[in-house]
Amino acid sequence: MILALVGVVASFPARGPATGQQAPAPSLTVQQQTDPAEALKAWWPRAHRGDAEAQYQLGILYGTGAGLALDLTKSAEWHRRAAEQ
């Protein structure tokens, strides 16, 4: 039983330091990681090609209003698309 739980815990993605947020994707430049508009330019085409990570990140951008207008409906839609993969 304990080994099964260890396997489940080990499968969770790594989180950033102390904030509980996931570490930025290494494929983005530093500017894209700190500027929501630049991140949007990077994530948008990838999300539309079906990249689950990019879809998740677009959900975050829409959900926080970072780089574009706050839209919780679109946020939920992008998170749903990511989760279905």
ABEGO torsion letter per residue (X at the ends): XAAAAAAAAAABBBBBBGAGBBBBBAABBAAAAABAAAAAAAAAAAAAAGBAAAAAAAAAAAAAGBGBBBBAAAAAAAAAAAAAX
